[in-house]
């Protein structure tokens, strides 16, 4: 047991039917219907392999795509082929979640066999509106169809879907009510790495927050500054631009309009509160970059500019890299600029390389952040690369997360 939750070490799984909830949600190529990036699929392989090698009858449950925006919302059949290739053994697939066909296939499994069920979000009770509108308790979710149909066939529930740890859905929190439950190896890794940042960081501890998805950054920032998790926050990207607006700095019409057009103006007021209370621990860029006949840079004192701000400048990179070299714990979420383009990748590339070369314990998360790691070939330079998005943000903000609570409750109720 670790962190109040059972692990795979706590159970003998030989000959047992194990329902294993994974997060293999991936961007899908609309032309081929195949996953464009298989990072999350790769990361759940150790848990699946271990269960199979130890003689479990493994039943995989997973979602694919967003049911609200109907983006990447499709079958998990291609994922079975990819898992089979990565595991070096067959992974069967059935285009059913908990109907008679799926249940009969589960009954037929032998020791070591692996079966992937279809997208659980094809079930209405796994959809986002079912979660957000009804707000069912775990006990109520244990009475949903998917749990009532599948739980009687299983001996153990394993959750390896840390990326969905902030969600409250039947396949994530319902099975813990009726089955002995454990976290998988990836889930265990994520909790261990993020707990080290949240609960016992070596000092100095800095958070490097940027990117365009600023909702996550502001959730993290308020919490880690208030709880004194980090010593300083280094800002870039839209996070920095909003901070400048909060300080009354005119960043220029294109950058200001971009923020307002994307309905991010509300964060200006939030930024004012953060700067008022923690201004001495929030570090802002000293120069910024824009594109006009190539890359141009300007000091903050020379703002505004008539072009969109797309990166931090060289002086800011030097300032941030000096702080990175002194840090002992670093958390990163969000690139420093538009790293996809050559004229605006300098900030992200330089900061990422500095972190990778440092001796600090470093954790990075978020899709764009990881894409930058992969682009620059820096995977081995970071201590831990998190697969989670919203789950990571909420874990570091100190929230009690539904799946962690469900696993802890299950550990208390049902000892191995």
N, C-alpha and C positions, 0 to 999 in steps of 0.2 A: 504494500500500500504506500502511495506517495501523495502528499498534499490532500489527504483525507479521501482519496479515491483508489479503488482497486486497480491493479495493473495486470497484464497478462501473466506475470509471475505468480499471481495469487490463485491461478486456476489450472487444473489438469483438463485439457481440452480434447484429449484423445477419444475418438468415437462420439464426441458431442457435436450437436448442431449449433453453430454460432451465427447469430445475426450480426453482421458487421456493417455499421453505418460509416461510409467513407465520403469524402468530398473530392470528387473528380470533375467538378464543374469547370468547363474549359471553353475558351472562345472557339467558335465553330466557323469553318470556312464555308460560306454560303454556296459556293460552286460545287464543292465535293461532299459537304455534310460531315467532314472529318474534323477533329480537333486541330486547331492551328498551333496550340501550345500544350504540351503534355506534362508540364511541371507538376501539377497537382496529382496527376495519375502516377507519375514516377515516385512521388513522396509517400504514397500509401502502400507501395509495394512491400516494404519490410514487414508490416503488420500482416498483410495477406499471406505472404510467403511463410512467416513463422506459424501462423494458424494452420496452414495446409501441411507444412512439414511436421507439425506436432500431431497430425492425425485428425484435425477437426474437419467437420463437414461445413464448409464456409459458404454463407449466403450473404452476398453484398447488396446493400441498399445505397442508392445515391440519387441526387437530383442533377438535372442539367438545364441551365438557362433560367431566365427570369420570367415568371408567369404574369407579372404586371405589364412590363413593356414588351413581352413576347419576343425577347431577344435571346438567341442561342437556345431556344426552347425546343428540344428535340429528344429523340431516343438515346439511350445509353449503349446501343448495340455496337457502335464503333469503338467504344471504350473497352468492351470485352476483348476485341481483337488486339488492341494495344496492350492491355494487361497480360494477355496470353503471351505476347512477344516478350514483354519485360520480365515475366516470371519464368519463361521457358517451359511452360506447361499449359494445358488447355484451361480456358476460362469459358464455361458455357454461358449462354445468354438465353433469356426467355422474354418475349414481349408481353409481359404480364407483371403485375406487382404483387397482388395477394389473392388473385382469383383461383379457381379450381386447378388450372393448368400449372400455375406457379407453385401451389401447395403440393401437388402431386410430384412435380420435379424435385422439390425439396425433400420429400419423403424418400426419393430414389437415390439421393446422394450417398456416396461411399466415403470412407475416411480419406482425407486429403483433397477431395473434390471441391471445386469452386464454381459457384453459380452467381452471375450478376443479374439481378432483376431489372426491369425497365425503370425509367425515370419516375421516381416516387411522386413528383409533382403532377403526374397524370392523374393522381388521386386528389379530389377536391379538398380533402382535409389536410393536405400538405401544401396547399396554395397560400400565398402571402395574405390575401384578404381573410381567409379562414383564421389565420393567426392573429392578425391585427384587429379585426372586427369582433371576434368572439372572445379572444383573450382567455382561452380555456386553461385551467390548471393542469399540471401533469397528471393528476388523478383522473381528470375528465378526459385527457388525451389518451389515457390508457384504455378508454372505452371506445375509441374510434375503430373503424373497420380494419385498417391496416394492422393495428396492434392486436385486435381480437382474433384476426385470421392467422397471423404469423407467429405470435408468441407461443401458442400451444405446441408448435412444431420445434421450438428451440429450447436449448439448455442454458444458453448464455448470450448476453448482448454486449457487444464491444463497440464503443464509439471512437472512431479515429478522425472524425470530421471537425477538427478544431476551427477551420475556417468558418464553420456555421455555429460556433459555440454560443453566439449571441441570439440565436433563433430559438423559438419555442414552438416546435412542431412535433407531431406524434412520433416520427421515426428518430427524433433527437431527444425527446424527454419522456415519451410515453412508455417505452419498453422498460426503462429503469424501475417503473412502478411494479412490474410483474415478473421480472427476470433478474437473476444475479447479473451484475454489470461491471464492466471495466473499461478503462481508457486504453486505446491502442498505442503503439510505439510513437507514431507521429504526434498524437495528442499529448503524450507524455513529454516528448522533446519540446514541444511548443510551450507547455506550461513551465517546464524547467528553465528554459532560456528566458522567457518573459518575466518569470518570477525573480530571476536574478537581477533584471533591470528594475523592476517595480519595487522589490522588497529589500534588496541588499546590494545596491550598485557600489562598485569601487569609485572613489572620488579622485579627480573631478568627473562628474557625470554630465554629459551634454546631449541634448536632443537637437537633431538637425531636421527642421521641418520646412517643407516647401511644396511644390507641385500645384496642380490646379484643383484638386479635390480638397478644398480647404476645410470642409466640414469636419473631416477627421482630425486635421491638424489642430483646430480650435478646441475640439473635445479633449484631446490629449493635453494641449498646452495648459489649459485652465487647471486641470487636475494635477499634473506633475509639478507645476510651480507651487500650487497651494499646499500640496502634500510634501514638498521639498524632496521629491524624488530626484530631480535634476538640479544642477547648479546654474546652468545657462541654457537658453534656447537660441540656436542660430537660425535665423529666418531667411527665406529666399522665395522665389516664385510669387504666386499670388498672395501667399501669406504675408510676405514682406510688403507687397504693394498695398494691401489693406491696412497694415500697420502704419505705413506712411500716410495714408488717407486719414487714419485716426489721429495722427499727430498734426494734421492740417497741412501736410506737404502736397503740393499740386504735382501729381505724377504725369499729367498730360491727358488730353481728352481721349485718345485711343485706348489707353490703359484703364482710365476711369470708366469709359463707356463699356468696355469688356466686362468689368466687374458688375456694373449695374444691369447689363443685358442678360447676364447669367444669374440674376437674382441673388447676388452675393453681398449686396449693400448692407444687409442686416448685420453682417459680421464686423462692420466698421464700429458699431456701438460696442460690440463685444470686445473688440480690440482696444477701445478706449479704456474699458474697465481693466483689462489685463495690464496695459501700460501704466495705468494709474497705480495699481497695486504691486506690480512686479517689474516695472520698467527697467530697473537696474540689472535685471537678469535676462532681459530679452535683447538680443543683439541684432541690429538691423544692418543691412548692406551700407557701405560707404560710397559705392558707385554701382551703376547699372549699365546694361547693354541694350542696344536697339539696332535695327538694320536699316541703313540708308546707303545705298551703293556699297554694300558690304557691312561688316560689323563695326559699330561705333560705340564708344563708351562715354559716360558722363558722370561727374560727381553729383551727389545729392543736392549740393548747393546750386547746381546749374539746371535743375529741373524747373519747369516741365519740358518734355520733348514731344514732338508731333508724330512720333511713331510708337508703335506698341513696344513696351518693355518686354524683352524675351530672355534675359539672363542677368546674372550678377557680373560685376566687372573684376578686373585683375586685382585691384587693391582689396576688394572684399574677399576674393579667393585667398590672398596672402594672409589676411586677418583670420579667416576661418580655419585655414590649414594650420596656423600657429596654435590655435586653441585645440584642434584635433590632435596635434602631436603631444599635447600635455594631458589629454583626457585619458581616463582609465576605463570608462564605460561610455559607449556611444550608441544612441538609437537614431535611426534614419527613416523618415517617411516623406517621400515627395522629392522629385528632382529640383535642381536649382533653376532650371530654365527649359527651353524647348530643345531638349538634347537630341531629338530626332534629326535636327538640321545642323549642318557643319558650322554655320556662323553663330549658332547659339548653344553649342554643346560644351563650351569651355568650362563653365562653372560646374556643371554636373560631373563632367569627366575628371576635373581636377580634385573636387571634393571627394568623389568616390575613390579615386586613386590614393588620396591621402589617408582615408579611413582604412582602406585595404592594406596600406603599408604601416599602419600604426600598431602599437602593442596593446591597444585597448580591447576589451570585450565588446564586440560590435554586433548589433542586431539590426537588420533591415527588413522592411515589409512594405507591401503595397505593390500593385501590378506594374505601374510605371517605374517605380524604384528598382524592382527586380529586372525589368526589361533593360534598364541602364546597366545593371550589373552584368547581365548576359552580353550586352553589346560590347562592353569593354573587357570582357573575359576576366572578371574579378571575383568569380564565384568562390575561389579558395581564399580570398583575402578577408572575407567576413566570417565572424565567429558563428553566426546563425542567420539563415535566410528564412523568414517566416512565410508560410503559404497563406496566412490569414489576411483579411482586409478589415472589415468591420469588427470582427471578433478580436483582432489584435488591438485595435483602437480602444475598444471598451474594456478589455482586460487591463491595459496599461492605465486607463482612467480610473481603475479601482471599482468598477461596477461588479455587482454580483450577477454572474452570467447564468442563464437558464440551464445549459447543459452541464456545467460544472456543479451547480447546485443539485441537479438530478442525480449525477454520479455519486456525489457525496452522500445524498440521502439514501441511495441504494446500498452504498457501502455500510452505512449504519444499520440498515434494516436487514440486509442479507449478507452475513459473513460467509466467505468462501468455505 
